[in-house]
Amino acid sequence: MKAQQKSRLIEVFRFERQFIAILCFLALSSCNTTDEVIDCGTVLDYASEIGTATLLVLENGKPIIEFGDLDYPYMCHSIRKPFLSALYGIFVERGLIDIDMTLEELQVDDLPPSLTAIEKSATVKDLLLARSGIYHEAAGESLSMIESRPTRGSHLPGTFFYYNNWDFNALGTIFEDQVGDNIFDSFYNEIAQPIGMNHFNPDDCTYVYETSKSEHPSYFFRMSTRDMARFGLLYIHKGSWDRRQIIPEEWIEESTAIYPIRNNLYDPYGYLWMIVPEESSLENGYYHTGYRGHLLGVLPERKLVIVHRVDTDFPFDSVSLDQVRILVEMVLEKIDD
């Protein structure tokens, strides 16, 4: 079982590198699409064959490839993180959150064995970058995450990257404590409504507690493919929508910058975004993946948004990472025709 889980973890890491390679290919290609949806019968046939729920590609804000029920609110899984990052940017600008504050100053702790003094010296920024050095049990961890979690106290805050559900969940708690509102209502009021999301409903979203592990719950978003693409388009527009600045442009630049640190498994990680490496020749692309084949990719220089969704409700569908890679390659070939 452990060998299988480690193989699965390696597969996830490999896919993220493969996706970046695809993005680099796109950056070097010359698209000749029009304002119409392109003819992509072979792409859609393959998407149907592998069990893709939806696929939506926007170029210059216009849909050029559409597949599946784009209005159904599928589970977002790890793509919850860019949503929270955007909310942080809004409330940092308003002065309600200071990302340089420590957990000690914020009085953040967890179930016994409680956080040590060194762990409490981690800042909110350390959590945003997934380098808190806090390896406490967390809600929503997969078996592979549990098996790869470092030993408590093995790394000082700010010195080591680990894709850490404790960081991500504690950020949700900190946000709600500092802002005085829950994550889902805040997202609805601050982002979904202003940019015209048509299907997002806070009541579709849920908290998941694992009270034997941690006092900080996971927070699960549901969102339609159209609305997720609209969120990506907001980043293409540098946080502005209909002449209103929704997310501070400075925050988008800061949160999608590369923060060098030893990280042998993942691409660079910003504030809850995976960042296209500098060597790719793509200036500022970023993305996030989600469990069992979800993908949100944002390429500002190309004005391109790619959204791929999988139905992880019952029956529990799964599209392999290799299948997603092949599908994206097919999409880009069609764009380049």
JOBEL-V31393 format. One record per pair of residues at least 12 apart in sequence whose C-alpha atoms are under 8 Angstrom apart, sorted by the first residue. I is the first residue (numbers start at 1). GAP is how many residues later the second one is. Records with the same first field share a line. If there is no record, write none. Layout:
I = GAP  GAP
This chain:
5 = 138  139
6 = 138
8 = 136
9 = 135
11 = 310
12 = 309
13 = 252  253
15 = 306  307  310
16 = 250  251  273
17 = 249  250
18 = 307
19 = 306
20 = 256  257  260
21 = 259
22 = 303  306  307
23 = 259
24 = 256  257  258
26 = 306
27 = 254  255  275
29 = 307
30 = 306
31 = 304  305  306
32 = 303  304  305
33 = 31  302  303
35 = 27  29
36 = 27  28
37 = 26  27  28  29
38 = 26  27  296  297
39 = 295
40 = 25  291  294
43 = 284  287  288
44 = 23
46 = 281
47 = 280
50 = 269  273
51 = 259  266  267  268
52 = 256  257  258  259  267
53 = 14  15  16  255  256  257  258
54 = 12  13  14  15  16  171  253  254  255  256
55 = 12  13  15  170  251  252  253  254
56 = 14  169  170  173  250  251  252
57 = 172  247  248  249  250
58 = 171  245  246  247  248
59 = 243  244  245  246
60 = 243  244
61 = 172  242  243
70 = 154  155  156
71 = 128  153  154  155  156
72 = 127  151  152  153
73 = 126  127  149  150  151  152
74 = 148  149  150  151  235  236  237  238  239
75 = 145  146  147  148  236  237  238
76 = 144  145  146  147  214  218
77 = 143  144  213  214  217
78 = 210  211  212  213
79 = 209  210  211  215  216  217
80 = 139  140  141
81 = 87  191  192
82 = 189  190  191  206
83 = 104
84 = 88  99  188
85 = 43  170  186  187
86 = 161  166
87 = 99  100  103  160
88 = 87
89 = 158  159  162  163
90 = 156  157  158
91 = 88
93 = 155
96 = 82  83
97 = 78  81  82
98 = 26
99 = 24  25  26
100 = 23  24  25
101 = 22  23
102 = 18  19  20  21  22
103 = 17  18  19  20  21
104 = 13  16  17
106 = 68
108 = 12  66
110 = 104  105  106
111 = 102  103  104
115 = 19
118 = 38  39
119 = 13  14  15  34  37  38
121 = 36
122 = 35  36
123 = 34
124 = 47
125 = 146
126 = 31  32
127 = 40  41  44
128 = 39  40  43  142  143  144
129 = 32  140  141  142  143
130 = 31  32  33  34  37  38  139  142
131 = 26  27  28  29  30  31
132 = 24  25  26  28  35
133 = 19  20  21  22  23  24  25  26  27
134 = 18  19  23  32  33
135 = 14  15  16  17  18  29  31
136 = 16  30  78
137 = 29  76  77
138 = 27  28  31  72  75  76  78
139 = 26  27  30  69  70  71  74  75  77  78  79
140 = 25  68  70  78
141 = 24
145 = 19
149 = 13  15
159 = 102
160 = 101  102  103
161 = 100  101  102
166 = 50
169 = 47  48  49  50
170 = 46  47
172 = 44  45  46  47
173 = 43  44
184 = 18  21  37
185 = 17
188 = 12  13  14
190 = 56
191 = 55
194 = 47  52
195 = 35  36  39  46
197 = 29  30  33
198 = 29
199 = 24  25  28
200 = 22  23  24  27
204 = 17  18
205 = 14  15  16  17
206 = 13  14  15
207 = 12  13
208 = 12
225 = 82  83  84
228 = 68  79
229 = 67  76  77  78
232 = 64  65  66  73
233 = 65  72
235 = 17  63  65
236 = 62  63  64  67  68
238 = 14
239 = 13
254 = 16  17
255 = 15  16  17  18
256 = 14  15  17  18  19  28  30
257 = 13  18  27
258 = 12  17  19
273 = 13  14  15
274 = 12  13  14
275 = 12
282 = 19
283 = 18
284 = 15  16  17
285 = 12  13  14  15  16
286 = 12  13
292 = 18  20  25  26  27  28  29
293 = 15  16  17  25  26  27  28  31
294 = 13  14  15  16
295 = 12  13  14
296 = 12
